[in-house]
Amino acid sequence: MSEDVDWVKGAHTLSFGGVWTRPFFDGDGPFQANGLMTFSGLITRGANAQAQLPMADFLLGLPAVFSQGGSQIVSEKEHYVGLYTQDVWRANAHITLNYGLRWEPFLAAKDQNGFNMAFVRGNFDQGIHSTVYRNAPAGLVFPGDPGFPTNGANTTNSLDQFAPRAGVIWDPTGDGVQTIRVAAGKFYDSPKLWQYGHHMLNPPYGNTVTALPPTACPPPNRNGCPINLLDPWANTPTGDPLVAINYPHQFAPVQLAPADVQFPINGSYVSMPIDADVMRVVQWNASYQRQILGHMLVDITYMGNRTNGIWLGYEENPAVYIPGSCAAGQYGLTASGPCSNSSVANITARRTLTLANPAEGRYFGSVAQTAPGTGHYNGVKLTLEKRLSNGWSMSANYTRSKCINQGEPGTDIVNIFPDPRDPSTNEGPCNSDRLNIFNVSAVAMSRGAGHGYINVLTRDWQLGTVLQARSGAPLTLATTGDSAFTGLAATERPLIVPGVDPYLASPTWNSSGTALQYLNMSAFAQNTPGLWGNTPRGYVRGPAFWNMDMALSRNLKVSQHPIELRVEVFNVFNRVNFGDPVVTLGATNAGAITTAAGDMRIMQFALKYNF
């Protein structure tokens, strides 16, 4: 529901208004209710982590990881309210001012089933337990605990969100042929409702637990023991997590666990902040427009912004790499050997919270937390436009820009940082960053040549063209396996080999002609124990892209009924635009391009008769 009122008084145009919406989301994601198995190749591989074959583990029925929990029952509702006031003041023939203020409070979404909770590291460090769930490990808080929001939501409301904006238009000469514009404003955003849909998976609501593998097993067991498919919970002290909380069957009413419920060992948690850092953007721009030659416009625009509070995720409880050798019994080892290895059991014993407090930390497996990230953008756009005259029109623009952030906002809350303690380790080009973007569109119409039949055949044709060109996308190198022994394989990166150019001077096809080697992967080396790697995010870029489309058409009249003839050609030059190369070190076709971006030449013919 919205309402706006405009009031014109003299040189001022005042506007007042507001909007209220009631977003809600109901969903059920049963992705983990049947159990999730990971076949990583860990069990059958040798000493070389890059040689592991996940399919080998799969064929032998040897999962390295098994986890299970309840269904992702999401039932979120929120209020969105916005009020604004604005004034456009035509101060004189040269200057127009535009300024206003918007009040846009953050009213946190409420879970209709009461699945609200959080993990507070400070409480864990101080050994503070919940007063609501008496058996909960230290660090977990629930509605009713001191400091937890009392608004029925998982995060606090933020009422003091005021967004000013202002702009000025200056016509230096007053003749309307040139203008200078400057503007700036502040804007707020809020998370997707589905992003709230994680707490119902946490113990004691959904009891998501990663099963503990056995400590002894028949070969192959060089890198640890697999989960027993016949009884995956045999080695987990608290057993089947869903049986432990008497989880309701499908379509049964939702019920919260009793206050005396037992919490599982090695539970998985996803936590949103109690004090939400709401995403906000400050934008600014300055431009100069000038009309030239009567029908043409030149526009030079600078644009910039700064974003804070991007909702990203980090791992609160990663495993810690411990160098050296240890005796049996240390850090989860059943036999003497390296203190840190890649077995799941050893990772569990080396997690941060377990090392800090073994009695309380054993209840926690992965603890994904929300972290506020930052980003900024700066760009200059040059535009040349020609209005339709003398049978043709054209619009062309070129943008040179740079976008940097610490991560892309998403729906899930998972670790995206190579070093969870340092968000700057994931700072780099935005996924959408393109250093150069060029676009041209033009339309030309024929007046006809000569006389008679020649004029009839050559007039009333229209040719349209669209040309697009842009720089390649930023790509982030990845590694195979958990060489750092921290349990964060998804965010580990290679080491840069000094003095080696990552780009090949002459990309070459493989013998079968199915892959084009684009990157020199010898420029990178596998990261070593304890190190996530030093290759920055977006260190290399994929191939550039350019394409031209054309359309030729003509309108005819037959017995006063118009007929349109039309031919459209996409990718006129049938140019191959290559896709991005494989950027995982040690993967098949690493550094090679195996896909194309865009279509081959496509032609369409059409005849339209209007009656």
N, C-alpha and C positions, 0 to 999 in steps of 0.2 A: 504494500500500500504506500502510495506516495502523493505528495501534494506540493505544488509550487505556485508562488504568487510573484508577479512582476509589477513594479510601480515605477512609472516614468515621471520624473519631476525635474523640469528644467534640463540641465545638462547631465543629470544622473539617471541611470536605470538601475533601480534597486531590485534585488531578487531575494526571496526567502523561501525556504522549503525544508522538507524532511522526507525520510523514507523509513518504513518498518517492514521487515520481512521475517518469516519464521521458518528458516531452513530446518529440515529434519531428514534423518537417514536411517533406514532399517535394512539390515543385511545379515547374512549368515555365510561366513566363509569356512567351510569344513575342511580346509586344506590340510590341517594337521591332525584331525580327529582319528584318521585311520593309521597314523604313524608316518614318519618321514625317515627314509633310509638314505644314507650317503655311501656310495661305492666310489672311493677316491683312488684306488690302486695302491693304497698305503700298505695293505696286508701282504700283497704278493710281490711288491717291488723289492729291489736290492738296495744297496747303499745310495744309489743315485736317485735323488728325488725327482729329477726331470725325466726319468725313464719309466715312471709308474703308469700303468694302464688301468683306468677305472673299469673297463669292460672285463678284465681278467678277474677282478674281485667280484664283479656282478655274476659272471658265469659260474663261479664257485660258491656263490651265496655267502660272501664274507663282507658284510657292511662294516665300515669303520665307525659309523655314527648312526644311532637310532634315537629319535625323539618323538614324543607324543603329548597331546594335551587335548583340551576341550575345543569346542567349536567357536569360531570367531563371531559371536553374536553381537552385532552392533546396533544400538538403538540410541541415537544421539539427537538432541534438539537444542536449538539455541535461538536467541533473539539478536537481530541485527538492527541497530538504530543509527540514523545519521541525520543531523540537522545542520543547515548551512545558511549563511547570509553573504551576499555579494553585491558589489557596486561597480558599475561601469561608468566612469566619469569622463566625459568629453571636455577636457579642461579648456582647450582652444582648438584652432584649426590645425595645430601641429601635434598636439599631445593627447592621447587617450590613455587613461589609467584603468586598470582592472584589478580589484583586490577583494579578498573575501576570507572567510574563516569557516571551517567545518568541524563540528564536534562529532566524533565517531568512536564511542567507547567500545572497549573489548569486553563482551559479555560471554564468558566461557560456556562452551557446550556442556549440557548435562546428560549423563548417562541414565537412561530411564530404568535400568536394572540395578543401578548402584555399584557398578564395577569401577570403583575409584580407589586408587592407591598410589604410592610413590616410594621410591628408594631414595633416602637422604644419606649421603656419605658421612656427613657430620654425625648423625645419630649412630651409624655403624661404628665409627671411630671411638665414640664415647660409650658404646655399649648400651644405648637407649633402646628399649623394647616397646612395642605397641601395647597400649592399654585395652585395645579393642579385641585383637587376636593375641591371646596371651602366649601362645607357643610360636609366634612369628619370630624369625631371627632378627637380630639387631639391625636397624637401618630401615625397616619397612614401616610405613605409616599408613593409616586408613582414616576415613571419615570418623570423627570423634576423638582422634588423637590430638594432642597439643600441636598447634601450628598448622594443622590441615585445614584447607578452605572450608568455610561453613556455608557456601553458596550452592551446595548440591552438585558441584562440578569438581573436576580434578585439579583445576588451576584457578587462581584468583582472578577476579574481574579487574579491569583497568579502566577507570572512568575518566582519567585526566588526559585523554587523547584528543588534543586540539591540533588541527591541520591548517595552518595559514597558507595562503598562496597570493601572489601578486605579479602583475605584469604591466609593461608600459609599451605603447606604440608611438613612435616619433616619426613624423613626416617633416624632414628638415626644411624643405622648400615650400610645402603646402600645396604643391601642384598635383599630388597623387601619383607621381611616377616612381617614388622610392620610399621605403619605410625601414626603420630600424626597430626591432622588437627584442625585448629582454623580459624573461619571466623566470619564476622559481616557485616551488611549492613542496609541501610535505604530504605524504600519503601513507595510509595504513592498510595492512592486509591481515588475514587470519588463516589458520590452518584449514585444510580440508576436513570435513567431518569424519571421513574414513581414517584420518590420522589419529583420531581419538580411539579407534577400535583396536587396542592392544592390551589394555589392562584385564580384559576378561580372559585372556590367555594365561595370565600370571597365577601362580599359587596365591591364595587358595581357591581362586575362582575357576580357572581352567586347568590349573596344575600342569603347566608345560614343563616337562622334565626330559633331560638327556640321559639315556641309560648309561650306566657304568659298565665297561667291559670286564671280562674275567681277568684275573692277574696271571693265570697260567692256562695254557692251551696247547694242543698239538701243532706241529708245523703246518703252514708257515706262520711264524711268530716273531720274526726278526724285529719288526717295527711295532709290536704290540699285538694284542688279541682282538679278533673281531667280535661283534655282538652275536649272540646266539639267536638265530631267527626263530627257533622253536620256543624259546623262553627269554625274550630280550630283557626282562626285568629281574632275571635270576641273581644278578650281582649288585642290584641297586637296593640298599637297605630298606627303603620305604616302599618297594614294590611298584606295582602298576599304579600310576598317579591318578587315574580316573576312578579305579576301584577304591582307592584310599579316601576319596572325598565323596563317594557315592554319587558320582556325576549323573545327572538326569539323562534319560534316553531322549532321542530326537523327538521334537514336538512337545515334550513335557515342559511344564512351567519352569521358568528360571528361578532358582533358589540360591541364596548365598550360603556359604559354608558356616557351620556353627562356630561360636567363639573359641571353642576348645579344640578345633581341628588341628591335626598334626601337619607340619610343613615338610615337604620332601627334601631329600638330599639332592644337591646339584640341580636345583630348579632354575628355569630360564625366566628372565624378567625383561620387560620393556617399560620404561618409566618416562613420563612427561614431567616437566618442572611444575612445582607448586606455585612458584612466582613466574608467570609466563613473561618472556621477553618477546613482545609482539613485533612482527616484522613491519618495518617502516622504511620508506624510501624518500629521500630528498632529491628532487629533480630540478635542473636549471637548463636554460637554453638562451642563446642569443643569435639573432639572424639579421641579415641585410637582404632586402629584395629591391630590384630595380627593373623597370620596364625599359626595353631598348628596341629601337627600330619599329616601334608601334605595335608589333604583334608578338614580341618575345619578352620573356621574364627570366631574369637571373636571380638565383637564390643561393646564398651562402649561410649555412646554419651550423652552429656548434651546439652539441647536446651533451649533457653529463648527468650522472646520478650517483648516489651513494646509498647502499642498502645495508641495514643492520637487522639483526634478529632473524636471519634466515633459519628456519627450523631444520637443523641437520642432526645427525646421530653420531654418537661415539660409544666405544666400549668402556664401561666403568671397571670391568673385571677381566682384563687380558691376562694371559699367562706371562710370567717373567722368565726371561732367559737367564739361566744360572750356569756360568762357565765351570769347567773342570769336571772331575770325576767324583762320584759319591758312592757310599756303601749301600748295601741293601737296606731298605727301610727309610732311606732319606728321600724326601720329595716324591713319594709314591713309587719308588723303585722296588721291584721285587728281587733284583739282583744287582750286584755292583756294576757300575758303568758310568757313562756321561750323565751328569746331573739333569741335563735337558735333552729330551729326545722328542720324536714326533708322535709318540703313542698318545691316544686320547686320555688314558688313565693318568699319565704323567702331566699332561696339560692341566687336568683338573687339580692336581696337587700343587701346581705352580701358579695358580691364579692369584691375583693381587690380594683379594680379600681373604683367601685361605692363608696366605703367608702372613698377613697382618694379624689375623685372629683365627687360628685353625678351628676352634670350637664353633664359631659363628659362620666363618667363611665357607665351610663345607656345604652349607645349605644353598650356596649360590653357584650357578654355572655362568652363563653369559648374562650380563646386565647391560642392556642397551639404554642409553640415556639421550635425552634431547639436548643439543648444544646450539647456542646462537652463533650463526656465521655472518660474515660480512662480504660485501661485493661492491664493485664500482665500475662505471662505464664512462668512456669519453669518445666522442666521435665528431667528425666534420663531414657534412653532406653538401655537395655542390650540385645544383639543379639548373637545367636549362630547358625551358618550355616554349613552344611556339603554338599559338592558337591557330585554328583552322583558317587559312587564307591561301589564295592562289592554288587551291586544290590539295594542300597537304598540311599536316600537323605533326608535332613531334614532342616527346618528353624524354629527357635523359637525366640520369642522376648517378653520381659517384659518391660512395661513402668510404671514408677511411676511419676505422674505429678500433677500440681495444676494450675488451670486457674481461674483468678479473673477479673471481670469487673464491670462496673456500669450499664450495659444494653447491649442488643443485637441489632446491627444495623438492621433496618427494612425498609419497604417501607412507612408506614404511620408515621405521626408526631403526636404522642399522648403522654400524660403524663405517664411516667413510674415510677416516684419517689413518694414514700409515702409522703415525704416533698418536694414539688417542689423547695424550696429554698436551699435544701441540697442534692446534687447528691450522697453523701456518704450513704444516707439512702437506696439506692438500690444497694450498692456494695455487691458482693457475688460471689459464684461460677458461672462460665459461664454455659450456658445450656448444652454445650458439655463436661463439666468437668467430668472426670472419674478418680478417684484416682489411680486405678490399672487396667491395660489392659494386657492380656496375650494371645498370639496367637502361635499355633504350626501347621505346615503343614509338612507332611511326605509322601514319596512315596517309596514303596518296590516292587521289581520285583522278581519273582521266576525263578530259573534256572532249576527247575525240580528235582525230587527225583527218585532214582533207575534207572531202565532200562526198555526198551520196552514200553508197554502200560502205565505203571505207570509214566514213564518219560514224555510221550506225554500228559497225562492228567494233570500233575502238573507243567509243564513249561509254560513260557510266560504269566503268570498271573501278573496283576499289581494292587496293593492295594494303594489307596490314602486316607488320613485322614486329616481333618481340625478341630482343636479344638479352640474355641473362649471363652474367659472368661473376664468379666469386672465388675467393681464396679457399684453400683446403681447410677441413675441420681439424681442430686440435685433438691429438690422440695421446692417451696415457699408456705407457708401457706397463705390462704386468709380468709376473713370474709364475712358474709352475711349482706347486707344493708349498709347504710351510718351512722354508729354509731358516727363518728367524726363530722358529720354535716358540712363537708367542700365541699361536692359535688364530692369527689374523691373516691367513693366507690371501684373502680376497683383496687386501690393501697393500701387500708387499710389492715392491718394485725392484727392478734391476739396479746394478751399479754401473755408472758411466765409465767406460774405458777411455782414459785421456788420450786426446790426439787422433781419435778415429771418427770420421764423418759418418753420421747415421744415415745419410742419403747416398745412394749409389749414383755415380755420374752417368751410368748407362744401365737402366733397368733391363733385365733380361728374362725371357720366358724359360720355363722349365722344358724338359725334353718332350713332354706330352702336350705342351701348349695350353695348359690349364691354369697356370699360376705365373704371375709377373712379379719377379723379385724387385721390390721397390725400396726396402730399407736394408741397410747393412747391419745385420744383427750382431756382427762381431764388435760393434761399438758398445755392446752391453754385456755384462757378466752377471751371473746369478748372485743374489744377495747372500750374505754369510750369516751364521748363527748370531742372533742378537741384533742384527741390523735389518731394517725394513728396506734399505736401498736408498740411493740418493738421486734417482731420476725424477725430476719435477713433473707435476701434473701438466699434461698438454705439451710435453717436451718436443714431440714431432707433429707434423701435419700431414694430412692425407692429400691426394691429388686435387688440383684446382678443377673447377667446373665451368663450362660455358656451353650454351645451347642457343639455337635460333629456331623460332617457329614462324610460319607465314600463312596467310590466308588470302585467297583471291576470290572475289565475289562480283556478281553483276545482277542488277535488278532490271527485269523486263516487264512490259505490260502487254498482255494478250486479252483483247476484248475487255479492257478495263480491269482485268484481274492481274495483280502483280505476281510475277514468278521470280524467285531468287535462285541463281546458280552459284554454287559455292564449292571451292576446293581448299582444303586445309592440309598443311604439311607440318608435322611435328618433327623436330630435329632434322631440319632441311638438309644439312650436310652429312647426315648419318654418322655423326661423330661419336666415338666411344668415350664416354665419361666413366672413368674407372672408380670403383668403390674404394673404401679404405682398406689398408693392408691388415693382416693379422698381427697383433702387437703383443702377444704373449710369448715371452722367451721360452724356448723349448717346445713350443707347440708345433704341430704339423703345419708346414707352410709359413712358419714364423717370418714376418717381414714381407710376405708376398701378398699380392692382390689377387683375389679369386672371384670377385663379383664386379658387376657394372652398376653404375648409378644412372638412373634414367632409362628411357626406352630407345630402341633403335628407331630409324625413320618410320613414321606412320603417316599414311595419306588417307584422307577422308573426302568423299565426294557426296554432295547433297543437292537435291532439287526440291524446292518448296513452292507449292502453289496455294495461293490464298483465294478463297471463294466465300 
